[in-house]
């Protein structure tokens, strides 16, 4: 038996070390990349939830995924994420009902007023048979898999002057600022007001000068924009409970093992739960915040608003693309 010389042993050790060094990048590259694109700013719950997603996935599937979080629309502009995922240029994003409705018209029902009653109703609808059916259509038509439903916020009204608001008739003549698309303007008219298109950046001055009489937004947005400085009343109409949907490209989803799919799904649901709980808590606290700022807070006859607004939609062209009986099934979900 021949004993290797010290020089040869050194060379063998050096080669082995080099090979190990080469193996480390190879192992790192073996991680499955999950690029995330979000327009959310870092302080938003919709941004923070992605860290929960990443941490949850690292805990359940250590060293299997390379989760890359991109905020502030730094990777893709808001609204372009579905196409990027379909092309294979992006793995994960949170997309809106408006995004989905462009390719799945039936989904436009969730952009209408008073369809979803509250965050709890939202989760029951999308986690039940209705969600299963619609998400199957999303997968077929958009090449995306919906992992979980995220609560985006409930839109309320701020009014420049105090008035009694019980039903839509009480908003007659109120110049209510709405985003400038036909869908938003229709909602404003359905609420009983005179829908007035105005850029968001002009709303504060419009309320201050009387160009508009009111605006609608979720409470966190109204606080951030300081609309409480130029309005006297908060009317809790609850006219639109908005959603986001954590989605993954079918290409990425189908490449996962069953165990990996379960881990990714669980991480998405943990992220949604984190966001939803914190968003609901924040909105509850903000009602008191607006009271402290001197605003009168009132709650109208929400059922009267719901019936009137749903009747307006039922008579419109928007409802023609909704599957027969879908609105009734949503209303019946408890």
Long-range contacts (C-beta under 8 A, 24 or more apart in sequence): 28-66, 31-63, 31-64, 31-65, 31-66, 32-64, 32-65, 32-66, 32-252, 32-255, 32-256, 32-260, 33-65, 33-66, 33-68, 33-91, 34-65, 34-66, 34-67, 34-68, 34-91, 34-92, 34-248, 34-252, 34-264, 35-68, 35-70, 35-75, 35-90, 35-91, 35-92, 36-67, 36-68, 36-69, 36-70, 36-91, 36-92, 36-93, 37-70, 37-73, 37-74, 37-75, 37-76, 37-81, 37-84, 37-90, 37-92, 37-93, 38-69, 38-70, 38-71, 38-73, 38-93, 38-94, 39-71, 39-72, 39-73, 39-77, 39-78, 40-71, 40-72, 40-94, 41-71, 41-72, 42-71, 42-72, 45-274, 45-275, 45-278, 45-279, 45-282, 46-94, 46-150, 46-152, 46-244, 46-275, 47-71, 48-274, 48-275, 48-278, 49-150, 49-271, 49-272, 49-274, 49-275, 50-271, 52-267, 52-270, 52-271, 52-274, 53-246, 53-267, 53-268, 53-270, 53-271, 54-267, 56-266, 56-267, 56-270, 56-271, 57-263, 57-264, 57-267, 60-263, 60-266, 60-267, 61-259, 61-260, 61-263, 64-260, 64-263, 65-264, 82-142, 82-144, 82-247, 85-143, 85-144, 85-247, 85-248, 85-249, 86-142, 86-143, 86-144, 86-249, 88-249, 88-251, 90-249, 91-248, 91-249, 91-252, 92-246, 92-247, 92-248, 92-249, 92-252, 93-246, 93-247, 94-150, 94-244, 94-245, 94-246, 94-247, 95-144, 95-244, 95-245, 95-247, 96-152, 96-242, 96-243, 96-244, 96-245, 97-242, 97-243, 97-245, 98-183, 100-138, 100-142, 100-245, 103-141, 103-142, 104-134, 104-137, 104-138, 104-141, 104-142, 105-321, 106-134, 106-137, 106-321, 106-322, 106-323, 106-326, 107-134, 107-138, 108-183, 108-318, 108-321, 108-322, 109-322, 109-326, 109-327, 109-330, 110-243, 111-183, 112-187, 112-309, 112-310, 112-313, 112-318, 113-187, 113-190, 113-191, 113-239, 113-240, 113-309, 113-310, 113-313, 114-239, 114-240, 114-305, 114-306, 114-309, 114-310, 115-310, 115-327, 115-330, 116-240, 116-241, 116-243, 116-330, 117-238, 117-241, 117-306, 118-154, 118-238, 118-241, 119-151, 119-154, 119-241, 119-276, 119-279, 119-280, 121-241, 121-333, 122-149, 122-151, 122-241, 122-243, 123-149, 123-151, 123-276, 124-333, 124-334, 125-330, 125-333, 126-243, 128-333, 130-326, 130-329, 130-330, 130-333, 138-247, 139-250, 143-249, 143-250, 143-251, 144-247, 144-248, 144-249, 144-250, 145-247, 145-248, 145-249, 145-250, 145-253, 146-245, 146-246, 146-247, 147-245, 147-246, 147-247, 147-248, 147-264, 147-265, 147-268, 147-269, 148-245, 148-246, 148-265, 148-268, 148-269, 148-271, 148-272, 149-243, 149-244, 149-245, 149-246, 149-272, 150-243, 150-244, 150-245, 150-246, 150-271, 150-272, 150-275, 150-276, 151-241, 151-242, 151-243, 151-272, 151-275, 151-276, 151-279, 151-280, 152-218, 152-242, 152-243, 152-244, 152-279, 153-218, 153-219, 153-220, 153-221, 153-241, 153-242, 153-279, 153-283, 154-218, 154-219, 154-238, 154-240, 154-241, 154-242, 154-283, 155-216, 155-217, 155-218, 155-237, 155-238, 155-239, 155-240, 155-242, 156-216, 156-217, 156-218, 156-219, 156-222, 156-234, 156-235, 156-236, 156-237, 156-238, 156-239, 157-214, 157-215, 157-216, 157-234, 157-235, 157-237, 157-239, 158-207, 158-214, 158-215, 158-216, 158-217, 158-222, 158-227, 158-228, 158-231, 158-233, 158-234, 158-235, 158-295, 159-213, 159-214, 159-231, 159-232, 159-233, 159-234, 159-235, 160-207, 160-210, 160-212, 160-213, 160-214, 160-230, 160-231, 160-232, 161-213, 161-232, 161-233, 162-232, 162-233, 162-296, 163-233, 164-298, 165-235, 165-237, 165-298, 165-300, 166-300, 166-301, 166-304, 167-192, 167-300, 167-301, 167-304, 167-305, 167-308, 168-192, 168-304, 168-305, 168-308, 168-309, 170-300, 174-213, 174-214, 175-211, 175-212, 175-213, 175-214, 176-212, 176-213, 176-214, 176-215, 176-216, 177-203, 177-206, 177-207, 177-212, 177-214, 177-215, 177-216, 178-216, 183-318, 186-312, 186-316, 186-318, 187-239, 187-240, 187-309, 188-216, 189-312, 190-308, 190-309, 190-312, 190-313, 191-237, 191-239, 191-305, 191-309, 192-308, 200-225, 203-227, 204-229, 204-230, 207-231, 216-240, 218-242, 218-283, 219-282, 219-283, 219-286, 219-287, 219-290, 220-279, 220-282, 220-283, 220-286, 222-286, 222-290, 223-286, 223-289, 223-290, 228-289, 228-290, 228-293, 228-294, 228-295, 229-293, 231-295, 232-294, 232-295, 232-296, 233-295, 233-296, 233-297, 233-298, 234-287, 234-290, 234-295, 234-296, 234-297, 234-298, 235-298, 235-299, 235-300, 236-287, 236-297, 236-298, 236-299, 236-300, 236-302, 237-300, 237-302, 237-305, 238-302, 239-305, 239-309, 246-271, 246-272
